[in-house]
Amino acid sequence: MVMGNFTDFDPVFSAAYSSGNHGLAIYDTLFALDSKLMPQPQMVGKWGVSDDKKTYTFELRDGLGWHDGTPVTAADCVASIRRWGQADTGGGRLIMERASDISKIDDKTFAIALKEPMGILLDILGKASTPCLFMMREKDADRPATESVNSNIGSGPFKFNHALAKPGATFTYDRNEAYVPRLEPADGFAGGKVVNVDRVVWDNIADQQTAFAALQAGEVDFLLEPSADLYPAIEGDPNLDLEVLNKAGNVYFMRMNCLQKPFDNVKARQAMLHLIDQEAFMRTTFPQEYISTVTSVFGSHTPYSNDENTGWYKKGGDPEKAKQLFKEAGYAGEKVVIIQATDVPFTNNATQLLAATLRKIGVNAELLPLDSAARSARYRNKGPIESGGWSIFMTFESDYERGDAAGNPTLNANGEEGWLGWPKSDEYEALRAKWAVVKTLEERKSLARKMQQEYWNFVGTVLLGEVVSPIARRKTLTGLIGMPGLTPMWNMQKA
């Protein structure tokens, strides 16, 4: 399988999809989303809630064991939740803020006691937006959330093969013979995680032509992100198929460093809204038939998508309006450093277009090409350019994640405590805090409109467009699970 490269084995410390895919293989979760995006018990066997809806009790199912041969205990789960609650600035932090206690009852049972009812607790525990709540051994989860766990000892359906690991080139996952799947059939990320192959090899082949040649030759069976210019060749090969696993698609967006000039000024951030020609940016990489525009903070296909405060959108963008807003922001020629992910086709192409577009309106834009390891370290630097900081980077997430206001950290606006870019709006956060307590879908839809009204005033993110992009596979590889964002390795079969 060609799944790209990853540099951090800890899927709680890192929110990268690659780390999340690694986590799905070797770790397990308390709850998991089914194909209808509803949370279902996974490691949990039984659970209940008190009459006042404030205390949830969970009992682990039988047969759970770590790859080192020791049993999974409630103490492991309590420690894992607490560590994830520090790392995840979305749902994890929300749970920690609203929990009065998270404690072990006995070896198989633990409880989460809340200060007030929280109807979306199970949705957060089972969320599929990274970082997901993966269970780790207590001795690993006791490590601070600011330090990465690299032991790779989970309780999931695959074991990480340390002996065959070649960082930057290939990672190997062996079937965990001791894993006991749930009895239900696989349904999204939920149900029985049945492994039908003895081994999965995750290759990192950066060059698209080389990866395609390996797919054609049968040296690999799966290509996660084939370059769009290869689609015709893939469709013309009788042994290959293009398949859309994430049918709602991915939303591409940019984040600006709201702590440093020029984007510490809201006018400069608003300028970026007007500058972007979404179709032009998406066409740098994807064919027209796969792309669409997106104007809602909550994506295009979630229950909370809406058109509130979207008057800034103009087909083709509005460079003159952007230029005016930069002037109003007091822009004085400060360098704008754009992190260029040279190993990711879209961001490699789109950042070049962004730099050129900014220069046309008089902004001193500069590209900073970085590989994945260097990017990961650079992103966390909140300082100015002179101290190794940054101004803009691009990334993407599934459309599903855009509808997860409580669990998705990219939808936060809590300043330096929040996700990369660190936008801050107390008004928006006061609205977002209500998400956990409103009781009906209609109430949440109404709340989403109010949140979006405020969000496009302070501009925590600039949307670049949406794409439904297929994976490529050999026809002999079947049983792939189609879900937003992450790609599980269980259930697949090879003829």
Rosetta blueprint (number, residue, H / E / L):
1 M L
2 V E
3 M L
4 G L
5 N L
6 F L
7 T L
8 D L
9 F L
10 D L
11 P L
12 V L
13 F L
14 S L
15 A L
16 A L
17 Y H
18 S H
19 S H
20 G H
21 N H
22 H H
23 G H
24 L H
25 A H
26 I H
27 Y L
28 D L
29 T E
30 L L
31 F E
32 A E
33 L E
34 D L
35 S L
36 K L
37 L L
38 M L
39 P E
40 Q E
41 P E
42 Q L
43 M L
44 V E
45 G E
46 K E
47 W E
48 G E
49 V E
50 S L
51 D L
52 D L
53 K L
54 K L
55 T E
56 Y E
57 T E
58 F E
59 E E
60 L E
61 R L
62 D L
63 G L
64 L L
65 G E
66 W L
67 H L
68 D L
69 G L
70 T L
71 P E
72 V L
73 T L
74 A H
75 A H
76 D H
77 C H
78 V H
79 A H
80 S H
81 I H
82 R H
83 R H
84 W H
85 G H
86 Q H
87 A H
88 D L
89 T L
90 G L
91 G H
92 G H
93 R H
94 L H
95 I H
96 M H
97 E H
98 R H
99 A E
100 S E
101 D E
102 I E
103 S E
104 K E
105 I E
106 D E
107 D L
108 K L
109 T E
110 F E
111 A E
112 I E
113 A E
114 L E
115 K L
116 E L
117 P L
118 M L
119 G L
120 I L
121 L H
122 L H
123 D H
124 I H
125 L H
126 G L
127 K L
128 A L
129 S L
130 T L
131 P L
132 C L
133 L L
134 F E
135 M L
136 M L
137 R L
138 E H
139 K H
140 D H
141 A H
142 D L
143 R L
144 P L
145 A L
146 T L
147 E L
148 S L
149 V L
150 N L
151 S L
152 N L
153 I L
154 G L
155 S L
156 G L
157 P L
158 F E
159 K E
160 F E
161 N L
162 H H
163 A H
164 L H
165 A L
166 K E
167 P L
168 G L
169 A L
170 T E
171 F E
172 T E
173 Y E
174 D E
175 R E
176 N L
177 E L
178 A L
179 Y L
180 V L
181 P L
182 R L
183 L L
184 E L
185 P L
186 A L
187 D E
188 G L
189 F L
190 A E
191 G L
192 G L
193 K L
194 V L
195 V L
196 N L
197 V L
198 D L
199 R E
200 V E
201 V E
202 W E
203 D E
204 N L
205 I L
206 A L
207 D L
208 Q H
209 Q H
210 T H
211 A H
212 F H
213 A H
214 A H
215 L H
216 Q H
217 A H
218 G L
219 E L
220 V L
221 D L
222 F E
223 L E
224 L L
225 E L
226 P L
227 S L
228 A H
229 D H
230 L H
231 Y H
232 P H
233 A H
234 I H
235 E H
236 G L
237 D L
238 P L
239 N L
240 L E
241 D E
242 L E
243 E E
244 V L
245 L L
246 N L
247 K L
248 A L
249 G L
250 N E
251 V E
252 Y E
253 F E
254 M E
255 R E
256 M E
257 N L
258 C L
259 L L
260 Q L
261 K L
262 P L
263 F L
264 D L
265 N L
266 V H
267 K H
268 A H
269 R H
270 Q H
271 A H
272 M H
273 L H
274 H H
275 L H
276 I L
277 D L
278 Q H
279 E H
280 A H
281 F H
282 M H
283 R H
284 T L
285 T L
286 F L
287 P L
288 Q H
289 E H
290 Y H
291 I E
292 S E
293 T L
294 V L
295 T L
296 S L
297 V L
298 F L
299 G L
300 S L
301 H L
302 T L
303 P L
304 Y L
305 S L
306 N L
307 D L
308 E L
309 N L
310 T L
311 G L
312 W L
313 Y L
314 K L
315 K L
316 G L
317 G L
318 D L
319 P H
320 E H
321 K H
322 A H
323 K H
324 Q H
325 L H
326 F H
327 K H
328 E H
329 A L
330 G L
331 Y L
332 A L
333 G L
334 E L
335 K L
336 V E
337 V E
338 I E
339 I E
340 Q E
341 A E
342 T L
343 D L
344 V L
345 P H
346 F H
347 T H
348 N H
349 N H
350 A H
351 T H
352 Q H
353 L H
354 L H
355 A H
356 A H
357 T H
358 L H
359 R H
360 K H
361 I L
362 G L
363 V L
364 N L
365 A E
366 E E
367 L E
368 L E
369 P E
370 L E
371 D L
372 S H
373 A H
374 A H
375 R H
376 S H
377 A H
378 R H
379 Y H
380 R L
381 N L
382 K L
383 G L
384 P L
385 I H
386 E H
387 S H
388 G L
389 G L
390 W L
391 S L
392 I E
393 F E
394 M E
395 T E
396 F E
397 E E
398 S E
399 D H
400 Y H
401 E H
402 R H
403 G L
404 D L
405 A L
406 A L
407 G L
408 N L
409 P H
410 T H
411 L H
412 N L
413 A L
414 N E
415 G H
416 E H
417 E H
418 G L
419 W L
420 L L
421 G L
422 W L
423 P L
424 K E
425 S L
426 D H
427 E H
428 Y H
429 E H
430 A H
431 L H
432 R H
433 A H
434 K H
435 W H
436 A H
437 V L
438 V L
439 K L
440 T L
441 L H
442 E H
443 E H
444 R H
445 K H
446 S H
447 L H
448 A H
449 R H
450 K H
451 M H
452 Q H
453 Q H
454 E H
455 Y H
456 W H
457 N H
458 F H
459 V L
460 G L
461 T L
462 V E
463 L E
464 L E
465 G E
466 E E
467 V E
468 V L
469 S L
470 P L
471 I E
472 A E
473 R E
474 R E
475 K L
476 T L
477 L E
478 T E
479 G L
480 L L
481 I L
482 G L
483 M L
484 P L
485 G L
486 L L
487 T L
488 P L
489 M L
490 W L
491 N L
492 M L
493 Q E
494 K E
495 A L
